[in-house]
Amino acid sequence: MVFSRLAIWLLEVLLVEASAKVAHDVIVTPWCSNSFRFQVRPAGSSKPKELPGALIDSCGPGVPSLLSQPVNHGNQQVEVQLDGQIVVRRVDTGAVLFKAVVDFEASQVVQGYLAVNLTTSPSSTAERIYGLGQGGWTDEGGARGGCASGSERVVPLERNGETVNLLQTKFHVSVPFAYSSAGYGLLFNMPGYGSVTAGPKGVGGMSWRAGAVYELDFWVGVLPEGGATYTAAPIYEQYADATGHAPLLREDAMLFWQSRNRYKSSDIALSVVERYRQLNLPVGVLVIDYHNQAHDGDFAPDPRCYPSVGQLVEGVHKALNASTVFSFWPEAKSDSAEFGILKAAGCLINSDLGGRAIDATPKHCRELMWTQFLKPRYFDQGVTSYWLDETDGEGTAGGDGNHGYDTSYGPAAVATNLWVNDWISTFTEPVLAAGVEPLVLSRGVWAGGQRHGVVLWSSDIESTFEELAAQVPLGVHASLSGIPWWTSDVGGYGCGKEYDNNSTYMRELIVRWYQFGTFSPIFRTHGCRSGEADPAPKSDPCQANLPSCGPNEVWSYGSETQVMLEKYIRLRADLKPYIAQLAKNVTAHGVPTMRPLWWEFPEDPLTLDINDEYLLGPDLLVAPVTKLGAVSRLIYFPKGAAWQNYFDSSDIREGGASIDVPAPLDTIPVFRRVSSTRQWVADSPSLVI
């Protein structure tokens, strides 16, 4: 009897201690198949103001409930232990995927807010972490005028051991979605200042932090019943269900995009178009770069240089069956035509590059922008896709964007990353409502931005082989972060490395980058080349706005180089059926476009540490050449398939071996996957999943 009373007393003590540790209310909501949304706040606190975040209700989220006992949804079970840890399990196997600890403290960033830490501990120390956006390959440019630092490096696809700043800045487009090889995905649905550290290899786990919050909000999706641990595709489909599926990529965007800094007038642009027509090259998009407005904030092209948007669009379409894209910066300068209207409407916020940033977070500001400026001046004239430059916060508080956006949602520390998707949606939701698939090229995007038809590109980068090497895994990082459509400035932007177009270095670089671009999700050349393409007196209003850089067309690098560049523009058109089928499956299932080798060959351990090759879709193994003077390169061929040389059908390699493959300047090593159940042919691609 004494022992029984002692046991009861000890149990009461343990329960009191446990209740002290369980200082949080954990609210869970079923959110798409095998997935939960978690909202955690200090125990007993009232429901705070809820930010829009990345999640949408397209799959009919369930009823929120306070987590007090184990709850199942599909193949996910969650519970809160007596010690306060949140436990996530698979229902079919009972396996614990991870345990999580939540800690709140007073915010050191914004008075009156909390800071929160979410720390996950995996059941398997072999956990590998992927995703988390595009960044880390360069330091901030700072004094280099908005260019990359010059210290470019390859960022491994595996994120273990890395710390990622969740504040989006130029060159660092963080997306807080992580895929775990343990068989789950985690979205840290916190849009303000923060960071995440992926545990070292052999340890695993993640440590997330948000610096100014009212509550913690995150989403977890696990594999369906019977799903093999190493199968990633179901997680990405569930993530797309929860945050939005990418719309179907438009056919013009599947072809080659021609761009440069810059076409100063409609006449110059149309002269370039005419020459491409004479060459009979399949160009899909012509881009009109920045400073097409007299002042940022006019939201209309300078009529002295672009007298008729409609006639320009018609001319491009008639000559090439291509579309025209105009560039926009998200700011209004005080001397711009629409500054007063935007200010009076409460649509201008903190400083930006030379002006004030436009707050796209209030609905009335988005509607004003569209109905008064964008629709009548662009959309109604035939411009239905847009280039949204400077969308990564550059210039906010100076530098590369170290402050962010103070919006209607709150201070930048709380919600800055929500701004970019709202700005993007200003240009896409009305287009979709008009029955047109939206398409925007953007330098920034946050979680869920894929649903707006975003093509992410990797900002202003150097024209060097070191930069090219750094770009190869960036597109895979973007795809593994839920952003499937990606591109780089083919040839590099320049950024202090503007080699003469006639130099041996630049001619070789542009060929190798065209090859990489051909087998990228989006193939777009752009850059500020050495010299000036269209010199004019300063009295010319189009010259005075900003001189152009050097030429960047296929004929700009000499006749021998032109032959090779034309080859890859035509090859991209040959790839269009394959890209189109891939695009359908991206939209339907949320699959990546650029895939690590392990995606298709998870049972081959030698695929895990390959960072300089990738799969475009399921069938094309791409191994870009990124070293000056190289005429061959080592390629690992994944085990489980045979591989046929894209350019020589007699050259077939067996998987499971690393082989040095010839790569003369006019050839990029690309191999088709050979399978008894699936053969890829250009005019009739197999189902891409």
QUIHU-V929775 format. One record per residue. N is the residue number from 1. RES is the residue in three letters. SS is DSSP state (hx for helix, st for strand, lp for the rest). PHI is phi in whole degrees, 0 to 359 (none if undefined). Layout:
N:RES:SS:PHI
N:RES:SS:PHI
This chain:
1:MET:lp:none
2:VAL:hx:297
3:PHE:hx:299
4:SER:hx:296
5:ARG:hx:294
6:LEU:hx:296
7:ALA:hx:296
8:ILE:hx:296
9:TRP:hx:298
10:LEU:hx:297
11:LEU:hx:297
12:GLU:hx:297
13:VAL:hx:298
14:LEU:hx:297
15:LEU:hx:294
16:VAL:hx:297
17:GLU:hx:296
18:ALA:hx:294
19:SER:hx:294
20:ALA:hx:293
21:LYS:hx:285
22:VAL:lp:280
23:ALA:lp:261
24:HIS:st:231
25:ASP:st:266
26:VAL:st:248
27:ILE:st:256
28:VAL:st:244
29:THR:st:228
30:PRO:st:305
31:TRP:lp:220
32:CYS:lp:79
33:SER:lp:303
34:ASN:lp:56
35:SER:st:224
36:PHE:st:233
37:ARG:st:262
38:PHE:st:248
39:GLN:st:237
40:VAL:st:239
41:ARG:st:216
42:PRO:st:306
43:ALA:lp:305
44:GLY:lp:81
45:SER:lp:284
46:SER:lp:284
47:LYS:lp:294
48:PRO:lp:278
49:LYS:lp:300
50:GLU:lp:262
51:LEU:lp:281
52:PRO:lp:297
53:GLY:lp:62
54:ALA:lp:264
55:LEU:lp:281
56:ILE:lp:234
57:ASP:lp:259
58:SER:lp:295
59:CYS:lp:254
60:GLY:lp:64
61:PRO:lp:302
62:GLY:lp:280
63:VAL:lp:270
64:PRO:lp:295
65:SER:st:214
66:LEU:st:288
67:LEU:lp:282
68:SER:lp:236
69:GLN:lp:208
70:PRO:lp:306
71:VAL:st:232
72:ASN:st:251
73:HIS:st:214
74:GLY:lp:60
75:ASN:lp:260
76:GLN:st:247
77:GLN:st:239
78:VAL:st:230
79:GLU:st:206
80:VAL:st:250
81:GLN:lp:283
82:LEU:lp:299
83:ASP:lp:275
84:GLY:lp:93
85:GLN:lp:287
86:ILE:st:271
87:VAL:st:246
88:VAL:st:244
89:ARG:st:234
90:ARG:st:274
91:VAL:lp:286
92:ASP:lp:293
93:THR:lp:254
94:GLY:lp:76
95:ALA:lp:290
96:VAL:st:282
97:LEU:st:276
98:PHE:st:195
99:LYS:st:245
100:ALA:st:230
101:VAL:st:243
102:VAL:st:244
103:ASP:st:228
104:PHE:st:255
105:GLU:st:206
106:ALA:st:293
107:SER:lp:292
108:GLN:lp:265
109:VAL:lp:254
110:VAL:lp:227
111:GLN:lp:297
112:GLY:lp:92
113:TYR:lp:253
114:LEU:st:254
115:ALA:st:249
116:VAL:st:220
117:ASN:st:242
118:LEU:st:240
119:THR:st:241
120:THR:st:254
121:SER:st:240
122:PRO:st:280
123:SER:lp:282
124:SER:lp:242
125:THR:lp:284
126:ALA:lp:274
127:GLU:lp:302
128:ARG:lp:245
129:ILE:st:246
130:TYR:st:226
131:GLY:st:100
132:LEU:st:74
133:GLY:st:96
134:GLN:st:249
135:GLY:lp:175
136:GLY:lp:89
137:TRP:lp:274
138:THR:lp:209
139:ASP:lp:283
140:GLU:lp:298
141:GLY:lp:288
142:GLY:hx:58
143:ALA:hx:289
144:ARG:hx:275
145:GLY:lp:69
146:GLY:lp:81
147:CYS:lp:262
148:ALA:lp:297
149:SER:lp:286
150:GLY:lp:95
151:SER:lp:250
152:GLU:lp:292
153:ARG:lp:210
154:VAL:lp:276
155:VAL:lp:264
156:PRO:lp:303
157:LEU:lp:296
158:GLU:lp:285
159:ARG:lp:270
160:ASN:lp:306
161:GLY:lp:88
162:GLU:lp:258
163:THR:st:246
164:VAL:st:242
165:ASN:st:284
166:LEU:lp:276
167:LEU:lp:284
168:GLN:lp:287
169:THR:st:224
170:LYS:lp:301
171:PHE:lp:78
172:HIS:st:228
173:VAL:st:267
174:SER:st:282
175:VAL:st:234
176:PRO:st:279
177:PHE:st:243
178:ALA:st:236
179:TYR:st:258
180:SER:st:253
181:SER:lp:294
182:ALA:lp:287
183:GLY:lp:107
184:TYR:st:208
185:GLY:st:236
186:LEU:st:228
187:LEU:st:255
188:PHE:st:272
189:ASN:lp:275
190:MET:lp:239
191:PRO:lp:266
192:GLY:lp:255
193:TYR:lp:298
194:GLY:st:176
195:SER:st:202
196:VAL:st:218
197:THR:st:240
198:ALA:st:274
199:GLY:lp:302
200:PRO:lp:300
201:LYS:lp:301
202:GLY:lp:90
203:VAL:lp:238
204:GLY:lp:76
205:GLY:lp:82
206:MET:st:217
207:SER:st:239
208:TRP:st:257
209:ARG:st:218
210:ALA:st:237
211:GLY:st:273
212:ALA:st:208
213:VAL:st:216
214:TYR:lp:258
215:GLU:lp:207
216:LEU:st:264
217:ASP:st:226
218:PHE:st:212
219:TRP:st:232
220:VAL:st:227
221:GLY:st:242
222:VAL:st:239
223:LEU:lp:295
224:PRO:lp:290
225:GLU:lp:305
226:GLY:lp:82
227:GLY:lp:291
228:ALA:lp:295
229:THR:lp:306
230:TYR:lp:272
231:THR:lp:269
232:ALA:lp:270
233:ALA:hx:305
234:PRO:hx:298
235:ILE:hx:296
236:TYR:hx:290
237:GLU:hx:292
238:GLN:hx:294
239:TYR:hx:296
240:ALA:hx:295
241:ASP:hx:301
242:ALA:hx:280
243:THR:hx:243
244:GLY:lp:114
245:HIS:lp:274
246:ALA:lp:294
247:PRO:lp:292
248:LEU:lp:294
249:LEU:lp:294
250:ARG:lp:290
251:GLU:lp:296
252:ASP:hx:297
253:ALA:hx:288
254:MET:hx:284
255:LEU:lp:266
256:PHE:st:286
257:TRP:st:256
258:GLN:st:259
259:SER:lp:205
260:ARG:lp:198
261:ASN:lp:266
262:ARG:lp:210
263:TYR:lp:270
264:LYS:lp:285
265:SER:lp:204
266:SER:hx:298
267:ASP:hx:299
268:ILE:hx:296
269:ALA:hx:300
270:LEU:hx:290
271:SER:hx:292
272:VAL:hx:294
273:VAL:hx:300
274:GLU:hx:297
275:ARG:hx:292
276:TYR:hx:297
277:ARG:hx:296
278:GLN:hx:296
279:LEU:hx:280
280:ASN:lp:57
281:LEU:lp:262
282:PRO:lp:281
283:VAL:st:267
284:GLY:st:261
285:VAL:st:218
286:LEU:st:247
287:VAL:st:248
288:ILE:st:259
289:ASP:lp:285
290:TYR:lp:299
291:HIS:lp:60
292:ASN:lp:280
293:GLN:lp:267
294:ALA:lp:296
295:HIS:lp:219
296:ASP:lp:299
297:GLY:lp:113
298:ASP:lp:287
299:PHE:lp:51
300:ALA:lp:198
301:PRO:lp:298
302:ASP:lp:300
303:PRO:lp:294
304:ARG:lp:289
305:CYS:lp:252
306:TYR:lp:231
307:PRO:lp:295
308:SER:lp:215
309:VAL:hx:298
310:GLY:hx:300
311:GLN:hx:291
312:LEU:hx:297
313:VAL:hx:300
314:GLU:hx:295
315:GLY:hx:295
316:VAL:hx:295
317:HIS:hx:292
318:LYS:hx:295
319:ALA:hx:282
320:LEU:hx:235
321:ASN:lp:56
322:ALA:lp:247
323:SER:st:259
324:THR:st:241
325:VAL:st:242
326:PHE:st:251
327:SER:st:265
328:PHE:st:227
329:TRP:st:254
330:PRO:lp:272
331:GLU:st:216
332:ALA:st:229
333:LYS:lp:275
334:SER:lp:298
335:ASP:lp:263
336:SER:lp:279
337:ALA:lp:295
338:GLU:lp:253
339:PHE:hx:302
340:GLY:hx:297
341:ILE:hx:296
342:LEU:hx:293
343:LYS:hx:293
344:ALA:hx:297
345:ALA:lp:276
346:GLY:lp:74
347:CYS:lp:251
348:LEU:st:244
349:ILE:st:235
350:ASN:st:289
351:SER:st:297
352:ASP:lp:226
353:LEU:lp:285
354:GLY:lp:81
355:GLY:lp:210
356:ARG:st:238
357:ALA:st:290
358:ILE:st:270
359:ASP:lp:275
360:ALA:lp:269
361:THR:lp:283
362:PRO:lp:283
363:LYS:hx:301
364:HIS:hx:293
365:CYS:hx:287
366:ARG:hx:297
367:GLU:hx:293
368:LEU:hx:299
369:MET:hx:303
370:TRP:hx:287
371:THR:hx:288
372:GLN:hx:267
373:PHE:hx:246
374:LEU:hx:286
375:LYS:hx:295
376:PRO:hx:292
377:ARG:hx:266
378:TYR:lp:232
379:PHE:hx:301
380:ASP:hx:291
381:GLN:hx:263
382:GLY:lp:104
383:VAL:lp:270
384:THR:lp:243
385:SER:st:227
386:TYR:st:219
387:TRP:st:256
388:LEU:st:256
389:ASP:st:274
390:GLU:lp:59
391:THR:lp:264
392:ASP:lp:249
393:GLY:lp:88
394:GLU:lp:304
395:GLY:lp:93
396:THR:lp:287
397:ALA:lp:65
398:GLY:lp:80
399:GLY:lp:63
400:ASP:lp:268
401:GLY:lp:109
402:ASN:lp:277
403:HIS:lp:247
404:GLY:lp:98
405:TYR:lp:242
406:ASP:lp:269
407:THR:st:240
408:SER:lp:295
409:TYR:lp:280
410:GLY:st:139
411:PRO:lp:298
412:ALA:hx:305
413:ALA:hx:299
414:VAL:hx:266
415:ALA:hx:212
416:THR:lp:304
417:ASN:lp:289
418:LEU:hx:286
419:TRP:hx:301
420:VAL:hx:296
421:ASN:hx:291
422:ASP:hx:291
423:TRP:hx:297
424:ILE:hx:300
425:SER:hx:294
426:THR:hx:302
427:PHE:hx:262
428:THR:hx:241
429:GLU:hx:297
430:PRO:hx:293
431:VAL:hx:295
432:LEU:hx:298
433:ALA:hx:296
434:ALA:lp:274
435:GLY:lp:87
436:VAL:lp:246
437:GLU:lp:294
438:PRO:lp:287
439:LEU:lp:207
440:VAL:st:224
441:LEU:st:264
442:SER:st:224
443:ARG:lp:271
444:GLY:lp:216
445:VAL:lp:195
446:TRP:lp:245
447:ALA:lp:309
448:GLY:lp:91
449:GLY:hx:295
450:GLN:hx:299
451:ARG:hx:289
452:HIS:hx:263
453:GLY:lp:77
454:VAL:st:276
455:VAL:st:250
456:LEU:st:271
457:TRP:st:232
458:SER:lp:266
459:SER:lp:76
460:ASP:lp:276
461:ILE:lp:238
462:GLU:st:289
463:SER:lp:266
464:THR:lp:219
465:PHE:hx:293
466:GLU:hx:297
467:GLU:hx:292
468:LEU:hx:301
469:ALA:hx:299
470:ALA:hx:291
471:GLN:hx:286
472:VAL:hx:306
473:PRO:hx:281
474:LEU:hx:297
475:GLY:hx:295
476:VAL:hx:291
477:HIS:hx:304
478:ALA:hx:298
479:SER:hx:299
480:LEU:hx:287
481:SER:lp:260
482:GLY:lp:90
483:ILE:lp:248
484:PRO:lp:282
485:TRP:lp:259
486:TRP:st:214
487:THR:st:205
488:SER:lp:235
489:ASP:lp:289
490:VAL:st:294
491:GLY:lp:98
492:GLY:lp:77
493:TYR:lp:283
494:GLY:st:125
495:CYS:lp:55
496:GLY:lp:85
497:LYS:lp:241
498:GLU:lp:276
499:TYR:lp:290
500:ASP:lp:302
501:ASN:lp:301
502:ASN:lp:270
503:SER:lp:287
504:THR:hx:302
505:TYR:hx:300
506:MET:hx:292
507:ARG:hx:296
508:GLU:hx:291
509:LEU:hx:298
510:ILE:hx:295
511:VAL:hx:294
512:ARG:hx:296
513:TRP:hx:284
514:TYR:hx:301
515:GLN:hx:297
516:PHE:hx:297
517:GLY:hx:297
518:THR:hx:302
519:PHE:lp:255
520:SER:lp:262
521:PRO:lp:304
522:ILE:lp:234
523:PHE:st:251
524:ARG:st:221
525:THR:st:268
526:HIS:lp:196
527:GLY:lp:165
528:CYS:lp:251
529:ARG:st:276
530:SER:lp:297
531:GLY:lp:93
532:GLU:lp:223
533:ALA:lp:287
534:ASP:lp:227
535:PRO:lp:299
536:ALA:lp:206
537:PRO:lp:294
538:LYS:lp:297
539:SER:lp:289
540:ASP:lp:292
541:PRO:hx:300
542:CYS:hx:285
543:GLN:hx:284
544:ALA:hx:295
545:ASN:hx:297
546:LEU:lp:181
547:PRO:lp:298
548:SER:lp:277
549:CYS:lp:274
550:GLY:st:287
551:PRO:lp:292
552:ASN:lp:216
553:GLU:lp:255
554:VAL:hx:299
555:TRP:hx:273
556:SER:hx:273
557:TYR:hx:235
558:GLY:lp:98
559:SER:hx:294
560:GLU:hx:293
561:THR:hx:293
562:GLN:hx:303
563:VAL:hx:301
564:MET:hx:290
565:LEU:hx:293
566:GLU:hx:299
567:LYS:hx:305
568:TYR:hx:279
569:ILE:hx:295
570:ARG:hx:290
571:LEU:hx:297
572:ARG:hx:300
573:ALA:hx:296
574:ASP:hx:296
575:LEU:lp:281
576:LYS:hx:306
577:PRO:hx:300
578:TYR:hx:293
579:ILE:hx:298
580:ALA:hx:296
581:GLN:hx:291
582:LEU:hx:299
583:ALA:hx:299
584:LYS:hx:299
585:ASN:hx:281
586:VAL:hx:301
587:THR:hx:293
588:ALA:hx:285
589:HIS:hx:236
590:GLY:lp:72
591:VAL:lp:287
592:PRO:lp:290
593:THR:lp:272
594:MET:st:270
595:ARG:st:239
596:PRO:lp:295
597:LEU:hx:299
598:TRP:hx:292
599:TRP:hx:301
600:GLU:hx:269
601:PHE:lp:229
602:PRO:lp:292
603:GLU:lp:270
604:ASP:lp:258
605:PRO:hx:296
606:LEU:hx:285
607:THR:hx:279
608:LEU:lp:293
609:ASP:lp:250
610:ILE:lp:269
611:ASN:lp:244
612:ASP:lp:245
613:GLU:lp:230
614:TYR:st:201
615:LEU:st:254
616:LEU:st:269
617:GLY:lp:68
618:PRO:lp:275
619:ASP:lp:243
620:LEU:st:250
621:LEU:st:271
622:VAL:st:245
623:ALA:st:229
624:PRO:lp:299
625:VAL:lp:266
626:THR:lp:234
627:LYS:lp:241
628:LEU:lp:300
629:GLY:lp:82
630:ALA:lp:290
631:VAL:lp:235
632:SER:st:201
633:ARG:st:203
634:LEU:st:280
635:ILE:st:233
636:TYR:st:264
637:PHE:st:260
638:PRO:lp:303
639:LYS:lp:287
640:GLY:lp:114
641:ALA:lp:205
642:ALA:st:259
643:TRP:st:230
644:GLN:st:255
645:ASN:st:302
646:TYR:lp:299
647:PHE:lp:258
648:ASP:st:211
649:SER:st:295
650:SER:st:279
651:ASP:st:265
652:ILE:st:239
653:ARG:st:246
654:GLU:st:277
655:GLY:lp:288
656:GLY:lp:94
657:ALA:st:217
658:SER:st:259
659:ILE:st:226
660:ASP:st:280
661:VAL:st:248
662:PRO:st:301
663:ALA:lp:213
664:PRO:lp:301
665:LEU:lp:306
666:ASP:lp:274
667:THR:lp:226
668:ILE:lp:258
669:PRO:st:294
670:VAL:st:225
671:PHE:st:230
672:ARG:st:271
673:ARG:st:286
674:VAL:st:256
675:SER:lp:213
676:SER:lp:289
677:THR:lp:254
678:ARG:lp:210
679:GLN:lp:245
680:TRP:lp:265
681:VAL:lp:227
682:ALA:lp:300
683:ASP:lp:267
684:SER:lp:206
685:PRO:lp:292
686:SER:lp:287
687:LEU:lp:301
688:VAL:lp:256
689:ILE:lp:229
